[in-house]
């Protein structure tokens, strides 16, 4: 088959998947599998080889990241149940003061808290951000909403163990330690610079409190999202309220003070609760440094293997939180984590199936010839593809892994480090978070913004971060 025919059929497969998702509301998993089947048959792989490629691609990425995603989500679910997130934000406020809170909270959400499922993390932290916004000053709501939006979305694609970063690393065969180091190198300046740019714009009239804030919004009670649900499930009331201006149900006043006293009496030291997660990330980073330095320390290499490191973190998190919230609550949190990780794993696997089909179609050789003279061009192309897919589909993870899968075969051909391709795909997938995204509506309603305000703080804010990220990635491609 000619190169032009392969390119056309690949474009048709991707556009068909987007059309099925957006126009006909077909589940993304089904849409991507159908696109993979079409592409395999259209380029002449045959029925048997097409099915083998799809199932092989799904299985290969599960081998790489399946356990990592599961362990990360489970740790996040247990930390959620323990109340560690609420306490961390309160500690940041006391330590750094209200003026620096958007930066400190943004960095915390974008880095150490990325083991927590995004919607759960948002629902837990949003009421706290809403409560603390007036302490920042006149633009408190705008700054806190923007900081949360940027940090949540950047963290999921750049920071290990964010689910999209794990999926991208597995898809492109990037060592997880390397993804961790490069991701941190990118996410920290991206969050800081993007928040600073948006603050500059807000202070020069970009934010109108009368029109951009929802003054009919009913503030949630302080314990909304702070106390672990008795059923052990993620705080469901808030995500369900996706319509503008929807308020969560009121908290229970009766017995509240008793519950607070009992909670404070049982609270474990904050550093102890996060120690297992931080230890696992340090072990992964140490393993990556050993690999780069070619130092042979078998025992540390074993502990630095991502699966072993995250398993240690998960076991440690279970142990340290059991004394604080009880074994029953830990088991309930684990059950919720299994439920959350299922959909992530399936979507990630299907993205791997499409990427395997694209590679089998020979797209890598074709695009490799186009980009042989440059490593900057493919980074801009994968950023643009991810951006367009995200505008259409509204899923950061889906657009990132689809764009990365399309260009993954060219990296070896042109000598491009796959980690840069992963970061560029992640950066592109941040562009234009808007009304097709559940995160958009959660931030709009939970932080008391009008739709117009959310379009500024979320859509513009995260788009600024997308552009800042790719502008930082391009010089990185010249150095590495």
N, C-alpha and C positions, 0 to 999 in steps of 0.2 A: 504494500500500500504506500502511496506517495506521502511525502511529508505534509503537504497541504491537507490531504484527507485526514491524517491523524490529528492535525491541529483543529480542523473543523469539527471532527467528531468529539474531541475533548471539550471544545467550547460548547457544543450542543449538549453534552452530558451535564456539564456544570450549570448551564442556563436552565436546563430542564429540571434539575434538582431544585434550583432557586424558585422556579415557577411553581413547582408542586408544593413547596413549603409556603410560599407567600400567597399565591392565588387560590390554590385548592386546599390549603391547610392540611396537607399530608404531613405526617410525623417526619421529622428530619432523618431519623434512622431509616425508615422505609424509603424515603426520597433518595438518600445517598446510595443505598443498596441498588435501587432501580437504575440510578445513573451509572453505577459500576458495571451492572449487567449489560446495559446498553453499550457502554464504551468497549467492554471486552468483546462483545459480539460484532460491533461495528468495525473494529480494527482487525478482525480476523483471528482472534485467539481461539475461537471455537467454544462450544458449550462446556466441555469438560475442563479445559484449561481456564476458562473464565471463572467457573465456580471454584476451582482449585486456587486461583489467584486471590479471589475475594476472601475465602475462608483462611487462606494462608496469611494474607495481610492482616486480617482481624486477629488471628492467633499470635502473630509475630509481635504486634504492638502490646498485646496483653502480657506476653512473656516479659517484655521490657518494663512496662509501667503498671500492670494490673495490681500487683501487691502494693506498690508504692502509693497509688491513689487510695486504695482501701485503707492502708495504715494511716495515711495523712488525714483522711476524712474522719476516721475513728478517733484519732487524737483530738481533732477539732471538736467533735461532738462531746467528748468527755470534758474538755476545757470549758465548753459552753455550759454544761451542766454544773460545773463547779463554781460558776460566777467569776472566773478569773478575768474575763474581758472587762466587765464593769469595774472591777477593782483596778485594773491596769489603767484605764482611762482616768479614773479618779486620782491615781498616783501621778500620772503625767500632769494633770492640772495643778496638783500641789507642788510638784517639782519645778515645772517650767513656767507656770503662770498662765493666765488666760490669753495674753497677747500672742504667745507662741503656740497656743494649743492647736490651731489648724495644721501647723507643720509637724508637731510631735505626734498628734493623733494620726495624721496621714501617714507618717513614716511607720508607726506601730502597726496600723492596719495593712500597709503595703508590704511589710516584711514579716515580722514574727507571728502575725495572726493569720497567715495565709493557709494554715492547715484547716481552717474552719470554712465550711460550705458557705458560699458568698451570700445567699439570701439570709441564712441564719446569722452570719456576722453582721449584716446590715441591720436586721431587725433588733439585734442586741444593742448595737452601738448607736443607732439613730436616736432613740429616746434620750440617751445621755448627751449626744451632740445637740439635740434640740434644747435640752435643759441648760446646757453650758453656753449656748450661742449668745444670750444677752450679756454675759460676762465679758465677752470680747469687745463689745462696743456696737456702734451703729450698724456696721455691716456683718454682724455676727452670723446671722442665718446664711447669708450669701457665702461667706468664707468657709463656714463649717460644711455646708452642703457641697461646695466645690471640692474641698479637701477630701471629704469622704468619697465622692464620686471618682475622683482621680486615683485615690489610693486603692479603692476596691478593684477597679478595673485594671490598673497597672499591676497590682499584686498578683492577680489571677493569671496573667500571661508572662510575667517576668520572674516571679519569685518562687523558688522551690520551698514548700511543696504545693504551690497553687496548681489547681487541676489542669489548666491550659498549659502551663510551663512543663508539667510532667508529660502531658500528651505530646507536646512539640519535641521534647527531648527524646522520647521514645520513637516518635515518627522519623526523626532525622538522625537517629543513632548518636545523639550527643551524650557523652558521659554526664551523669547527673551532677557530679561534683563541679564539672566545668560549667554546666548550666547554672548552678547555684552561684558560682563566683562571678560569672559574666552578668547574670541577672541582677545581682546586688549592685554591681558596678554601674548598671544602667538605671535601675529603678529608683535609687536614692536621689541622684541629681534630677531625674525626670520629675519626680513628685515635688521636690523643692522648687525647681525652676517654674513648673506649671502653676503651682499655687501662687508663687510670686507674681507671675504674669497676670493671672486672674485678679489678684488683689489690686494690682496697679490699675486694671481696667475698672474694677468696681469703684475705686476711689476717684475715678474721673468720670463718673456718671453712668456707667454701664448698668448699674443696679438701681431700680426704683422700688423702694420699700412699699409704696402704696399699691403698685401694680404687680410686683414680682413676689410678694408674700401673701399667703392666704390668711387673712386676718379672721376668717370664720373658723379656722382650724381649732379643734378642741385638743389642748395639750394632753398627752397621755399621762397617766399616773406614774410616779417615779418608779414604782416597782414593775412597770410594764417592760418586759424584755430583760429585767435584771435578775428575777428569780427563776430558777429552773422550773419548767412546767412539771406538775405533779405526775403527769403521765409519762414524762421522760421524752416527749416529742419536742421537735423544734417549735419555737413560738409561732404557732400557726395563725392566730388571729390577724396579725399585721400583714403577712404576705397575701392573705385572702382579700384584703381591702386594696385592690389595685386601682379603683376608680379615684379620681381627684377628690381631695377633701375628705376622704373616708377616715374616720377615727377608729382606733382600736377600742375594744370594750373596756369599761372602767375597771380599775383594780379593786380588790376586796379590801375594804377598810377594816372590817372586823378582824381583830387578832393581828393586825399588821405589825404593830410595835413589838409584840411578842415574837413574831417571826424574825424581825430584824435583829432583836437581841440574841435569839437562838442562832441566827446565821453568823453574827459577828463572833459569838463564842466558839463556833466550830471552824471558822475560817483558818485555813493553813496559810503560812507565809507565801506571799505572791511569788517570790523568787523560786520557792520550792515547787509550786504548781507548773511554772514554765521551764524549770530546769531540765526535765527529760526531753522536751521538744528542742530546746537550745542545744542540748548535748548531742542529739542526733544530727542536727545541722552542722555542728562543729566537727563531728566525726566524718560526715560526708565531705566537708571542705578540706579536712586533713588528708583524706584519701585522695582527693583531687591534687593537692599539693605534692603528695608523695609520687603520684603518677607523673606529674609534670617534671618533678626533680629527679625522677628515676631512682628513688631511694627504696631499698628493699627492707621493709619491716612487716613481716607476714602477719603478726598479730594485729597491728594497726590497719593494715590493708583489709583484713577480714572485718574489723569493726567499722571501717570506712566504706565498706560496700553499702550502697544505698538501702537495699532491702534489710540488711542486718542492722544498720544504723536507725532506720525508722522503726524496726521491730523493737529495738532497745528503748526508743522513745515512747512507743505505745505501751510497753510493759511498765516502764517507769511512770508514765502518766496514770495508768490504772492504779498502781500502788500508792502514789502520793495523794490521789484524790479519794481513794477508798476511805481513808480515815476522816476526810473532811465531809463527804456527802453520803458515805455508806455504800456497801457493796451493791445493794439493790439499784441505787441511782446510777452507778457505773454500768451495770448490766443494761439498764434502760437506755442509757446514752449510747452504748455500743449497738443496740438494736436500731436506734435511730440512724446511727452512722452507716450501718449496712444498707438501710433503705435509701439513704442519700447517695451512697457510692454506686449503687446499681445503675442508675440512669447515666452517671458520668462515665462509667466503664463501657457501657454499650455504645454511647455516642463516640467515645474515643476510639473504640475498636472499629466502628464503621468508617471513621475517618481514615484509619489505617488501611482498611479494605480498598477505599477509593484511591489512596496514594499508591498502593501496590498495583492496582489496575492501570493507573496512569504510567507507572514505571514500565510495566509489561508491554504497554502500547508503544514504547520507544520514544516517548516525548523527551526524555533526558538528552538523548543524542541530538535531537533536532534543536532544542533550545540551547544546548551546549555550544553548538556552532554559531548561534546568534550572539551569545554573550562571551565568547572565548577571549575577547580583548579587554574585558572589563569585569570587575566584581561589584562595582557600584550599581550598574544597570539592573542586574537581577534583584538586588536588594530593594531598589525603587519599584521594580515590577511586582515583587511579592507583596510589598507594602500596599501598592495600589489595588492589587487583586483582593487582598484581605479587606481593604477599606470598602470597596464596591460590594463585596459579599456581605459585609456587616451592615451596610446601609440597607441592603435588600432583605436580609434574613433576620437581623437583629440579635444574633448570638455571637458573642465574642469568641467562645471556644470553637464553635463550628466554623466560623469564617477563618480563624487562625490556622486550624489544622487542615482545612480544605486548601487554602492558599499555599501553605507549606508543602502539602502533598503534591501539588501541581509542579512546583519547582524543585522539589527534593532531588530528583535525578540529576540535576545539572551541577550540583555542588562539587562532586568528585571530578567532573569533567573539566571544570574551570579552576580548580584549586581553591574554591571558596569554603571557608570554615563553616560547617553546618550550623554552629551555634549562632552565627550572625544571621543566617537565613531564618532560624527560629525566632530570634529577637525581632527581625524585620516583619515577619508574619504577625507576631504578637502586637507590634506597634501599629500596623495597619488595621488590625481588628478592633482597635480602640476608637477609630474615627467615626464620628456621628452616632453616638449612643442616643437614640431618640425614642419615639412613641412605640416602636415595635419591641422595645426591651422592657422586661419586667422590672429590672433595676431602676429604670427611669421613673416608673410610676411609684415604686416603693420610696425612692428618695423624694419625689414630689409630695407624696402624701404624709410620710412620716416626719419630714422636716418642715412642714407647713409652708410650702411654696405653691404659687400658682403655676399653671402649665407654662406660662410665659417665663416665670422665674426658673423653672426646671430646665427649660430649653437653654437658658444662659449658664446656669451653674453646672448642669450635667452634660448637655450636648456640646456646648462651646468649651467648657472646662476640659472634658476628656478628649475632645478633638485637639485642643492645644497640646495636651500631653502626648497624643499620637504623633503630632508633628515634631515636638521637642525630642521625642524618643528616636525617631528616624534620623533627625539631624545629629544626634549623638552617636548613633550606630554607624553612620557613614564614615566619620574619621576613625572609628574603631576598626573598620574594615581595612584601612590603610596601615594599621599598626599590627594587626594579628593575621 
